[in-house]
Amino acid sequence: MGIRFRRSIGLGGGVRLNLGRRGVSASVGGPGVRYSVHSSGRTTRTFGIPGTGLSNVSTGGGRRRTAQAEPTPMGPQSVPKPGWLASDTERRFHAGVVAYLAQDWQAAYAALAQVASSDDRNTSDDLLAALAAHNVGDSPAAISYMERVVASDVALPDKLMSKYLPPDRVDMALRVSVTDQVLAVVGLDSLGATLMLGEMYQRAGRLEEAIGLIQQLYDQDPDDAALRLSLADLLYADGPDYDGVLELASGITNDDDLTLATLHLGAKALEAKGLATAALDQLTACLRKTANRDDDLLTTIRYDRAALYERLGKARQARADYERVYARDPGFRDVADKVAATSARP
């Protein structure tokens, strides 16, 4: 059954996403990665782009991070120098790349903006100009440049990138905070640019457009569990759109951490819509499979079930779940107080 979302959002000015589809994978849990639903309803998860050979990293602590490049230890010295016959465009691009790898964002922005204003045969100048603008705090310009990358017919790596950022000389990747608690390590390609644009939209408070981007990716591959979870997370925060979350969570089974996290969001959406019994049933179903599931994710689900039991006046069941959460992590949220409070009830 197709997902019946109300949105069909283009990029600024009605430009549609132009992206050669590549797979997206995600994980919940694992070393250094934590999943939780915070008071704002946001979730922690990670994206990874297959083929980059790069690891996923969790932000933690609820802090937004700026999208920026991960330079190699060699830094700017690793960038090939332009030849004697190089054009002014190439020389300015080279100067921008060197400044970017040195994290001299102002100089990088000045050089790359000049290239982007005169060159329409490449998109890597727009990509790096967007990131430099982002790092100096010029959000409107960053979004404008990144929209051009995502909507362009020119695939990355283009000629400029291939010449001055060759992968055998410059191992350059990008850290992207996709949502409040998510850090993705992505390649300098069209898919990475799309995820970065989604972050920029979110930072600018343009959640509808962030949803539009992820929805377009999801529409191309509705079986992708990572994109399904990402879209459900964004819809949970938008409005919130509980019906959209429930539609995404419908018909899936608890096969791994990604599907479990989506089902968890579905249960929270059911409760928010006043369907407490259905939410309780779904949380209980989520806890039936615990093998090879992330412990923190399971702890969060069990805490949420305990809280729902408590709200339904079922103190004994609530206490049992709170005690199990406390046994695993006495510092989890306010579980110590919850154990004491429910223990005092008949």
Secondary structure, DSSP 8 states (H G I E B T S, - for coil): -----S----BGGGB---------EEESSSTT----B-TT--B--EEE-TTS--------TT-----EEE--TTGGGGS----TT--HHHHHHHHHHHHHHTT-HHHHHHHHHHHHHH--S-SHHHHHHHHHHHHHT-HHHHHHHHHHHHH-SS-SS-HHHHHHS-TTT---EEEEE-STT-EEEEESSHHHHHHHHHHHHHHTT-HHHHHHHHHHHHHH-TT-HHHHHHHHHHHHHSS--HHHHHHHHTT----SHHHHHHHHHHHHHHHHTT-HHHHHHHHHHHTT--TTS-HHHHHHHHHHHHHHHHHTT-HHHHHHHHHHHHHH-TTSTTHHHHHHHHHT--
